[in-house]
Amino acid sequence: MSAAEDPLASIMQTMLQAALQPNEAWARGFQQWLEQQRGEGPAIATETLSQLQQEFAARHGLLWQAEMQRKRGEPPPPVASAEPGDRRFSSKPWSESPIYDYLRQSYLINAEFATKLAEALPAADDHARAKLRFVTRQMVDALAPSNFAATNPDFIQTALATEGKSITSGLQNLLEDIGKGAISMTDTSAFEVGRNLAVTPGAVVFENEVMQLIQYAPLTEKVGRRPLVMVPPCINKYYILDLQPENSLVRYAVLQGHTVFMVSWVNPKPEQGHLTWDNYIEHGALEALAVAAKICGVKRVNALGFCVGGTILASALAVARARGEDPVASLTLLTTLLDFADAGELACFIDEASVALRETSIGKGGLLHGRELASVFSSLRANDLIWQYVVGNYLKGGKPPAFDLLYWNADSTGLPGPFAAWYLRRLYLENALRVPGRLKMCGAKVDLGSLDMPAFLYASREDHIVPWKAGYASRQLLGGPTRFVLGASGHIAGVINPPAKNKRSHWYGDSSAVHAEDWLAAATEQQGSWWPRWAEWLAGHADKPCAARTALGGKHYQIIEAAPGRYVREPAA
């Protein structure tokens, strides 16, 4: 029987068309936006576009049929489901209410259509493709019905349960965050650097315009003669490696019998706006290594670099080798890029036009402000670091719980303009560090292949800043024996994974395969932290044990102040 002969079928067809209209308008709008993005480039193939549109309409048809089935009292089959780990639609009303269930699934269908459209649009190169994916995801995430009061059932339920107080609280939270210029992600009153963060005992034993050097007090009677110098990222504050005692990599290393030194980078003010990449190499990493060696009376130290700190450290060691110096016995690199061919999602923000603008505006002096950097990093995980708090703080009127890692994440730092401009062009745009002799730093041509000391390389499997395969690529650039370990989770949570919690897992293996996938295929997965595996490796490079020093510093390096020092407490300019 045709729709014309069956009144019910005719009514359902009319209702289906009405239901599809808003989604068809959404789809047309997104197609138009994509057309604008491609500019003069080629359009999506007509056949591909037609197929995507047909699939889109068919899925919405199935969704509407499911809603009709629900009205007849039959449990409808799901048409669209959120990705595992997506918590935006986890509360019961999103699935139990016909209205909100339709909104949820309709959005998921639309989001999938938008993603497929973006993939189908021809791109000039891999960078253009990655950028298109990133911008599409930002738009799709922002348009989720969970982000708006009128389409979020949790907003309505909370408002009713609190007799409207949640709305008042939400507006107050919004005004407070506007005042401070950032979304609140944690209870900042719960933490203070030096009180319950960065509390491993130690002292600042050296400082200059670029950094302070902290020496930590021993926690064992015997220590290895050779100290460990940690070089953290200058884009963040060092205490990510020394949060609270139970999750401090610093304290863990000290308990393993190492004399640990930490570089605490300056949080630059306008008067430091002239600092360059060479300044961070010469007066940051190299000076820290030299001071630690003199205090401990050794010729060589062990060194660890994390993220950008690892890039700075490896560059500094290449400078030292070019000068005929050999300051390091072993090298540890955590989530570090040396080959920037795959620079993660940060590369979406970096192209010739944006770097040229930086060079013009701050390349000769000035600051890349911490608030801008914080916004960029938050946008890489918008659902977790932006929209979750928009909903929780402003729609529901709640306060985020205390979380040390997110307190650190919000404690932003800036960068000197000349440093930032050089770094973005030479490493991200030109990928010049990987080419022997191409870059000159501190007057020396650098070659990563000259770094023939044993190296421990760690990467995180879900890292969106340093993709793990890019971290693995460092094995082909360094000149010495390397051991590679892959941890679960992301850029920060994968690194800060203390053994006591027995969380996540890691992969290890003896394969020296050129390709990362081949290494992983031969690797073994083990539950728990990678820290003990690193500790066992590092112990082999600590040199002979000796009695722990009772006093910090030395004859020429008097204690300046107690750890964590002044530099780490400075807010971003």
Buried (B, 14 or more C-beta within 10 A) or exposed (E): EEEEEEEEEEEBBEEBEEBBEEBBEBBEEBBEBBEEBBEEEEBBEEEBBEEBBEBBBEBBBBBBBBBBEBEEEEEBEEBBEBEEEEEBBEBEBBEEEEEBBBBBBBBBBBBBBBBBBBBBBEBEEEBBBBBBBBBBBBEBBEBBBBBBBEBBBBBBBBBEEBEEEBBEBBEEBBEEBEEEEBBBBBBBEEBEBBEBBBBBEBBBBBBBEBBBBBBBBBBBEEBBEBBBBBBBBBBBBBBBBBBBEEBBBBBBBBBBBBBBBBBBBBBBBEEBBBBBBBBBBBBBBBBBBBBBBBBBEBEBBBBBBBBBBBBBBBBBBBBBBBEEBBBBBBBBBBBBBBBBEBBBBBBBBBBEEEBBEBBEEBBEBBBBBBBEBBBBBBBBBBBBBBBBBBBBBBBBBBEBEBBBBBBBBBBBBBBBBBBBBBBBBBBBBBBBBBBBEBBEBBEBEBBBBBBEBBBBBBBBBEBBBBBBBBBBBBBBBBBEEBBBBBBBBBBBBBBBBBBEEEBBBBBBBEEEBEEBEEBBEEBEEBEBBBBBBBBEBBEEBBBEEBEBBEEBBBEEBEBBEEBBBBBBBBEBB
